[in-house]
Amino acid sequence: MATYPDLPLPEDGKLAENIAHFARALRKSGLPVGPGRVIDAIRAVEAAGFTRREDFFHTLQAVFVSRPEERIVFAQIFRLFWRDPRYLEHMMSLMLPQVRGVQEDRAAQAAEKRAAEALLGDAPRPEPPEGPPDDGPETVEVDASSTFSAEERLKTLDFEQMSTAEIAAAKRMLATLSLPVKPLPTRRSQAASTGARIDLRRTLRASLRRGGEIATLARKEPRERWPNLIVLCDISGSMADYSRMVLHFVHAVANRKGQGWARVHAFTFGTRLTNITRHLRARDVDAALQAAGAQAQDWSGGTRIGSSLHAFNRDWSRRVLGQGAVVLLITDGLDRDDTGQLAREIERLHLSCRRLIWINPLLRWTGFAPRATGIRAMLPHVDCFRAGHSIASLEALGRAVSTAGDSGEKQRLLRLMAP
């Protein structure tokens, strides 16, 4: 553990009261901390003593942390509350309503802003500095093309710097979204009381117990299974704002019980392909996306869709595309590679899966037309083509996955491509 200066504790200090305030900050950040744990923490500190900083940290961690994914949030709040007063000023700057400032000197780690808002949520925030006094009427032209509402800002916000309120708002929105999928019938059968087919084997076995007399006819029906969901997400510079929201949504789908999918596999690609499936298994979204971002070194870089799809078809298609998998391809289609390779690889991917759904955020523009060579090479080989820039578009994606004949905007754009 890192070394810190000694904490001067007065003789008449209120350690028990401070522990209660510390527990309140943990509860605001999402940890299940109640009055019982506060009492246990005070008794544990009394038993362990306060001679070493490391002992105090591990004593409180043993009481307040019950899951592995809660350690990151606990460590950040402990650092802010007990260890580093100067760092609190840096986290306060993260909450200022400004475009650029102190927060860009060092990127916040996972759960740091959540910890800061848990401690400073009720405190008055500093006001931005006022400008010079107005000397007269002045006309100011503002480009509102990049302004967002609260929900739209949440969709493009870096998940590692989400505040507690933003995390809660994202969870409430994602709780209403789902990717419902219909189960696939198989050749195997299972017993059913009202099945359409007669189970001759079970009927004969039951008749042997009655001396060969058939009392009832056993019936059967086809057995159903759930398909796999494969997500290929473009994390290049032009897709960075959208891929963060999509990965947050994929994390919620992968960790939601009763979703219907057998398994959820996630891959990112920019200039190379990266498998982030195991990182999305972490229950804490901050830790999951931080680990995925650390492994994907090509975040916000260039785009090589053709070579990335070639790597997926060569190394992963036989492993994950079996049993009627559904593939979600999230990219804008602006490729820098050879379009001939892109057309071959997207066709091979289409032939290897049950459905290929292309999510393109550029489709949000009314005047969108398939003029780019990458888009013209990919569009004929997908089953569905939809936008993916808002919560409403993700809701439409859920309906598209559950509807087998849904093609989105594909047919309209194919007519535009026709000579």
C-alpha positions as CSV (number, residue, x, y, z in Angstrom):
1,M,0.0,0.0,0.0
2,A,1.2,3.5,-0.7
3,T,2.7,5.5,2.1
4,Y,1.0,8.7,3.4
5,P,1.9,11.2,6.1
6,D,0.8,10.5,9.6
7,L,-2.7,11.7,10.5
8,P,-2.7,14.0,13.6
9,L,-5.5,12.7,15.8
10,P,-6.6,15.0,18.7
11,E,-7.2,13.5,22.0
12,D,-10.9,14.5,22.0
13,G,-11.4,13.4,18.4
14,K,-14.7,11.9,17.2
15,L,-13.6,8.7,15.5
16,A,-16.9,6.9,15.9
17,E,-18.7,9.9,14.4
18,N,-16.3,10.0,11.5
19,I,-16.7,6.3,10.8
20,A,-20.5,6.9,10.7
21,H,-20.0,9.7,8.1
22,F,-17.6,7.5,6.2
23,A,-20.3,4.7,6.1
24,R,-22.8,7.3,4.9
25,A,-20.5,8.1,1.9
26,L,-20.2,4.4,1.1
27,R,-23.9,4.0,1.1
28,K,-24.3,7.0,-1.3
29,S,-21.8,5.4,-3.7
30,G,-23.8,2.2,-3.9
31,L,-22.4,-0.1,-1.2
32,P,-25.0,-1.9,1.1
33,V,-24.0,-0.3,4.4
34,G,-26.5,-0.2,7.2
35,P,-26.4,0.8,10.9
36,G,-25.4,-2.7,11.9
37,R,-22.2,-2.5,9.9
38,V,-21.4,0.9,11.4
39,I,-21.6,-0.6,14.9
40,D,-19.5,-3.5,13.8
41,A,-16.9,-1.2,12.3
42,I,-16.6,0.8,15.5
43,R,-16.2,-2.3,17.6
44,A,-13.7,-3.7,15.1
45,V,-11.6,-0.6,15.2
46,E,-11.7,-0.7,19.0
47,A,-10.5,-4.3,19.0
48,A,-7.8,-3.8,16.3
49,G,-6.6,-0.4,17.5
50,F,-5.5,2.6,15.5
51,T,-1.7,2.1,15.6
52,R,-1.1,1.5,11.9
53,R,-2.8,3.0,8.9
54,E,-2.8,-0.3,7.0
55,D,-4.6,-2.1,9.9
56,F,-7.3,0.7,10.0
57,F,-7.8,0.3,6.2
58,H,-8.2,-3.4,6.3
59,T,-10.3,-3.4,9.4
60,L,-12.9,-1.1,7.8
61,Q,-12.6,-3.0,4.5
62,A,-13.4,-6.3,6.2
63,V,-16.5,-4.9,7.7
64,F,-17.9,-2.7,4.8
65,V,-16.9,-4.7,1.7
66,S,-18.8,-7.9,1.0
67,R,-18.1,-8.3,-2.7
68,P,-14.9,-8.2,-4.8
69,E,-16.3,-5.5,-7.1
70,E,-16.9,-3.1,-4.1
71,R,-13.2,-2.9,-3.3
72,I,-12.5,-0.2,-5.9
73,V,-15.2,2.1,-4.7
74,F,-14.2,1.5,-1.0
75,A,-10.5,2.3,-1.7
76,Q,-11.3,5.5,-3.5
77,I,-13.7,6.8,-0.8
78,F,-11.2,5.8,1.9
79,R,-8.5,7.7,0.1
80,L,-10.7,10.8,-0.1
81,F,-12.1,10.7,3.4
82,W,-9.1,9.6,5.4
83,R,-5.9,9.8,3.5
84,D,-5.4,12.6,0.9
85,P,-7.1,16.0,1.5
86,R,-5.4,17.6,-1.5
87,Y,-6.9,15.0,-3.8
88,L,-10.4,16.2,-2.7
89,E,-9.7,19.5,-4.5
90,H,-8.9,17.7,-7.7
91,M,-12.1,15.7,-7.5
92,M,-14.0,18.9,-6.9
93,S,-12.7,20.2,-10.2
94,L,-14.2,17.2,-11.9
95,M,-17.6,18.4,-10.8
96,L,-17.2,21.9,-12.2
97,P,-19.5,22.8,-15.2
98,Q,-16.6,23.5,-17.5
99,V,-15.4,22.1,-20.8
100,R,-11.7,21.8,-20.0
101,G,-10.0,22.3,-16.7
102,V,-8.0,20.6,-13.9
103,Q,-9.5,17.2,-14.6
104,E,-7.6,16.8,-17.8
105,D,-4.3,16.8,-16.0
106,R,-4.8,13.2,-15.0
107,A,-7.6,11.0,-16.1
108,A,-9.8,9.7,-13.2
109,Q,-9.6,6.1,-12.4
110,A,-12.5,3.8,-11.9
111,A,-15.1,4.9,-9.3
112,E,-13.1,8.1,-8.4
113,K,-15.9,10.5,-9.5
114,R,-18.5,8.3,-7.8
115,A,-16.5,8.6,-4.6
116,A,-16.1,12.3,-5.0
117,E,-19.8,12.9,-5.5
118,A,-20.7,10.6,-2.6
119,L,-18.6,12.8,-0.4
120,L,-19.5,16.2,-2.0
121,G,-23.0,15.5,-3.2
122,D,-24.6,17.7,-0.5
123,A,-22.0,20.4,-0.5
124,P,-22.4,23.6,-2.5
125,R,-20.3,23.4,-5.7
126,P,-18.0,26.2,-6.7
127,E,-19.3,28.6,-9.3
128,P,-17.4,29.1,-12.5
129,P,-15.4,32.4,-12.7
130,E,-17.4,35.3,-14.0
131,G,-16.3,37.0,-17.1
132,P,-15.8,40.8,-17.6
133,P,-18.8,43.1,-17.2
134,D,-20.8,43.7,-20.3
135,D,-20.2,47.1,-21.9
136,G,-23.2,46.9,-24.2
137,P,-25.4,44.6,-26.2
138,E,-23.4,41.8,-27.9
139,T,-24.5,39.2,-30.3
140,V,-23.2,35.7,-29.6
141,E,-23.6,32.9,-32.0
142,V,-23.7,29.5,-30.4
143,D,-23.3,26.2,-32.3
144,A,-25.8,24.0,-30.6
145,S,-25.0,20.9,-32.7
146,S,-23.0,19.4,-29.9
147,T,-25.3,20.3,-27.0
148,F,-27.1,17.5,-25.2
149,S,-29.8,17.0,-22.8
150,A,-29.1,15.1,-19.5
151,E,-29.9,11.8,-21.1
152,E,-28.0,12.5,-24.3
153,R,-24.9,13.6,-22.2
154,L,-25.1,10.4,-20.3
155,K,-24.9,8.3,-23.4
156,T,-21.5,9.9,-24.5
157,L,-20.0,10.2,-21.0
158,D,-16.9,8.2,-20.2
159,F,-18.1,5.3,-17.9
160,E,-15.0,5.5,-15.8
161,Q,-15.9,9.1,-14.7
162,M,-19.6,8.5,-14.1
163,S,-21.0,10.1,-11.0
164,T,-23.3,8.3,-8.6
165,A,-26.4,10.0,-10.0
166,E,-25.4,9.3,-13.6
167,I,-24.8,5.6,-12.8
168,A,-28.2,5.4,-11.2
169,A,-29.9,7.1,-14.1
170,A,-28.1,4.8,-16.6
171,K,-29.3,1.8,-14.6
172,R,-32.9,3.0,-14.6
173,M,-32.8,3.5,-18.4
174,L,-31.2,0.1,-19.0
175,A,-33.6,-1.6,-16.7
176,T,-36.4,-0.7,-19.2
177,L,-34.4,-2.0,-22.2
178,S,-33.9,-5.6,-23.2
179,L,-32.9,-7.8,-26.1
180,P,-35.7,-10.3,-26.2
181,V,-35.0,-13.3,-28.5
182,K,-37.2,-16.2,-29.4
183,P,-35.8,-19.7,-28.6
184,L,-34.7,-21.9,-31.4
185,P,-36.4,-25.3,-32.0
186,T,-34.0,-28.2,-32.2
187,R,-34.3,-31.7,-33.6
188,R,-34.3,-33.2,-30.2
189,S,-37.6,-33.6,-28.4
190,Q,-38.9,-33.5,-24.9
191,A,-41.9,-34.9,-23.1
192,A,-45.0,-32.7,-23.2
193,S,-48.6,-33.3,-22.0
194,T,-50.1,-31.6,-25.1
195,G,-47.5,-32.2,-27.7
196,A,-48.4,-32.6,-31.4
197,R,-46.4,-35.8,-31.9
198,I,-46.7,-39.2,-30.2
199,D,-43.8,-40.4,-28.2
200,L,-43.8,-44.1,-29.3
201,R,-40.9,-45.1,-27.0
202,R,-42.4,-43.7,-23.8
203,T,-45.8,-45.1,-24.8
204,L,-44.4,-48.7,-25.2
205,R,-42.4,-48.5,-22.0
206,A,-45.5,-47.5,-20.1
207,S,-47.5,-50.3,-21.7
208,L,-45.0,-52.9,-20.5
209,R,-45.9,-52.0,-16.9
210,R,-49.5,-52.9,-17.6
211,G,-48.9,-56.2,-19.4
212,G,-48.8,-54.7,-22.9
213,E,-52.0,-52.7,-22.6
214,I,-51.8,-49.0,-23.8
215,A,-53.8,-46.8,-21.5
216,T,-52.6,-43.4,-22.7
217,L,-50.5,-42.1,-25.6
218,A,-47.3,-40.2,-24.4
219,R,-46.6,-37.1,-26.5
220,K,-43.6,-35.0,-27.2
221,E,-42.6,-31.6,-28.6
222,P,-39.4,-30.1,-30.1
223,R,-36.9,-29.0,-27.5
224,E,-35.9,-25.3,-27.6
225,R,-32.5,-23.7,-26.9
226,W,-31.3,-20.1,-26.6
227,P,-28.8,-18.7,-29.1
228,N,-25.6,-16.9,-28.4
229,L,-25.2,-13.1,-28.8
230,I,-22.0,-11.9,-30.4
231,V,-21.2,-8.1,-30.2
232,L,-18.5,-6.6,-32.5
233,C,-18.1,-3.0,-31.4
234,D,-16.0,-0.4,-33.3
235,I,-13.9,1.7,-30.8
236,S,-12.2,3.9,-33.4
237,G,-12.0,7.7,-33.0
238,S,-15.2,8.3,-34.9
239,M,-17.1,5.7,-32.8
240,A,-15.7,6.4,-29.3
241,D,-18.7,8.3,-28.0
242,Y,-21.2,5.6,-29.1
243,S,-19.2,2.5,-28.3
244,R,-19.0,3.5,-24.6
245,M,-22.8,3.5,-24.3
246,V,-23.1,0.3,-26.3
247,L,-20.6,-1.5,-24.1
248,H,-22.5,-0.2,-21.1
249,F,-25.7,-1.7,-22.5
250,V,-23.9,-5.0,-23.4
251,H,-22.6,-5.2,-19.9
252,A,-26.1,-4.9,-18.5
253,V,-27.4,-7.6,-21.0
254,A,-24.5,-9.9,-20.1
255,N,-25.1,-9.7,-16.4
256,R,-28.9,-9.7,-16.4
257,K,-30.5,-12.9,-15.3
258,G,-33.3,-14.3,-17.4
259,Q,-32.2,-12.4,-20.5
260,G,-32.7,-15.4,-22.8
261,W,-29.3,-15.6,-24.4
262,A,-27.1,-18.7,-23.8
263,R,-23.9,-16.7,-23.7
264,V,-22.8,-13.1,-24.6
265,H,-19.5,-12.7,-26.4
266,A,-18.1,-9.2,-26.9
267,F,-15.2,-8.0,-29.1
268,T,-13.8,-4.6,-29.8
269,F,-11.9,-3.5,-32.9
270,G,-10.2,-0.5,-34.3
271,T,-6.9,-1.4,-35.8
272,R,-7.0,-4.9,-34.3
273,L,-9.5,-7.3,-32.7
274,T,-9.8,-7.6,-28.9
275,N,-11.9,-10.1,-27.0
276,I,-13.3,-8.5,-23.9
277,T,-15.9,-11.2,-22.9
278,R,-14.3,-12.1,-19.6
279,H,-14.0,-8.5,-18.5
280,L,-17.8,-7.9,-19.0
281,R,-18.4,-10.7,-16.4
282,A,-17.5,-8.4,-13.6
283,R,-20.6,-7.2,-11.9
284,D,-19.3,-3.6,-11.3
285,V,-19.5,-1.7,-14.6
286,D,-16.6,0.6,-13.6
287,A,-14.2,-2.2,-13.1
288,A,-15.5,-4.1,-16.2
289,L,-15.1,-1.2,-18.6
290,Q,-11.8,-0.1,-17.1
291,A,-10.3,-3.6,-17.6
292,A,-11.8,-3.7,-21.2
293,G,-10.3,-0.3,-22.0
294,A,-6.9,-1.3,-20.6
295,Q,-6.8,-4.4,-22.8
296,A,-8.1,-2.6,-26.0
297,Q,-5.0,-0.5,-26.8
298,D,-6.5,0.8,-30.0
299,W,-9.2,2.9,-28.4
300,S,-10.0,6.1,-30.3
301,G,-7.5,5.2,-33.0
302,G,-7.9,4.3,-36.7
303,T,-10.3,1.9,-38.3
304,R,-9.5,-1.4,-40.1
305,I,-12.8,-3.2,-40.4
306,G,-11.8,-5.7,-43.1
307,S,-8.7,-7.0,-41.3
308,S,-10.6,-7.1,-37.9
309,L,-13.4,-9.2,-39.4
310,H,-10.8,-11.4,-41.0
311,A,-9.2,-12.0,-37.6
312,F,-12.6,-12.8,-36.1
313,N,-13.6,-15.2,-38.9
314,R,-10.2,-16.9,-38.7
315,D,-9.8,-17.2,-34.9
316,W,-13.3,-17.0,-33.3
317,S,-16.1,-17.8,-35.8
318,R,-16.0,-21.6,-35.2
319,R,-15.9,-21.1,-31.5
320,V,-18.7,-18.7,-30.9
321,L,-20.9,-18.6,-34.0
322,G,-22.4,-22.1,-33.6
323,Q,-26.0,-22.9,-32.6
324,G,-27.7,-20.1,-34.4
325,A,-25.8,-17.1,-33.0
326,V,-27.0,-13.5,-33.6
327,V,-24.3,-10.9,-34.4
328,L,-24.5,-7.2,-33.6
329,L,-22.0,-5.2,-35.6
330,I,-21.6,-1.7,-34.3
331,T,-19.6,0.5,-36.7
332,D,-20.0,3.5,-38.9
333,G,-18.6,1.6,-41.9
334,L,-15.8,4.2,-42.6
335,D,-13.0,1.7,-43.4
336,R,-9.5,2.5,-44.4
337,D,-8.7,-1.0,-45.7
338,D,-9.3,-2.6,-49.1
339,T,-13.1,-2.8,-49.7
340,G,-12.6,-6.1,-51.5
341,Q,-11.4,-7.8,-48.4
342,L,-14.2,-6.1,-46.4
343,A,-16.8,-7.4,-48.7
344,R,-15.4,-11.0,-48.5
345,E,-15.2,-11.0,-44.8
346,I,-18.6,-9.5,-44.1
347,E,-20.1,-12.1,-46.5
348,R,-18.4,-14.9,-44.7
349,L,-19.6,-13.5,-41.3
350,H,-23.1,-13.3,-42.7
351,L,-23.0,-16.9,-43.9
352,S,-21.7,-18.1,-40.5
353,C,-24.4,-16.7,-38.2
354,R,-28.1,-16.8,-38.0
355,R,-28.7,-13.1,-38.2
356,L,-26.3,-10.2,-38.8
357,I,-27.6,-6.8,-37.5
358,W,-25.6,-3.7,-38.3
359,I,-25.9,-0.7,-35.9
360,N,-24.7,2.5,-37.5
361,P,-24.9,5.8,-35.6
362,L,-24.5,7.8,-38.9
363,L,-28.1,6.7,-39.7
364,R,-29.4,9.3,-37.3
365,W,-28.9,11.9,-40.0
366,T,-31.9,12.5,-42.2
367,G,-29.9,12.9,-45.4
368,F,-27.8,9.8,-44.8
369,A,-26.9,8.0,-48.1
370,P,-24.6,5.0,-48.7
371,R,-21.9,7.0,-50.5
372,A,-18.8,5.6,-48.6
373,T,-17.3,2.5,-50.3
374,G,-17.1,0.6,-47.0
375,I,-20.9,1.1,-46.4
376,R,-21.7,0.1,-50.0
377,A,-19.6,-3.1,-49.6
378,M,-21.2,-4.1,-46.2
379,L,-24.8,-3.2,-46.7
380,P,-25.9,-6.1,-49.1
381,H,-24.6,-8.7,-46.6
382,V,-26.5,-7.7,-43.5
383,D,-30.0,-8.8,-42.4
384,C,-30.9,-5.6,-40.6
385,F,-29.6,-2.1,-40.7
386,R,-30.5,0.3,-37.9
387,A,-29.3,3.4,-36.0
388,G,-27.6,3.2,-32.7
389,H,-27.3,6.7,-31.2
390,S,-29.9,7.0,-28.5
391,I,-31.9,5.1,-26.0
392,A,-34.9,5.1,-28.4
393,S,-32.7,3.4,-31.0
394,L,-31.7,0.7,-28.5
395,E,-35.3,0.1,-27.8
396,A,-35.9,-0.3,-31.5
397,L,-32.9,-2.7,-31.6
398,G,-34.7,-4.9,-29.0
399,R,-37.7,-5.1,-31.3
400,A,-35.5,-5.9,-34.3
401,V,-33.8,-8.8,-32.6
402,S,-37.1,-10.4,-31.6
403,T,-38.6,-9.9,-35.1
404,A,-37.1,-12.3,-37.6
405,G,-38.2,-10.4,-40.8
406,D,-37.1,-6.9,-39.6
407,S,-34.6,-5.3,-42.0
408,G,-34.6,-1.7,-40.7
409,E,-33.4,0.8,-43.3
410,K,-31.6,-1.8,-45.5
411,Q,-34.1,-2.0,-48.3
412,R,-34.5,1.8,-48.6
413,L,-30.7,2.3,-48.8
414,L,-30.3,-0.5,-51.3
415,R,-32.7,1.3,-53.6
416,L,-30.5,4.3,-53.3
417,M,-27.5,2.2,-54.3
418,A,-29.2,0.9,-57.4
419,P,-28.1,2.6,-60.7
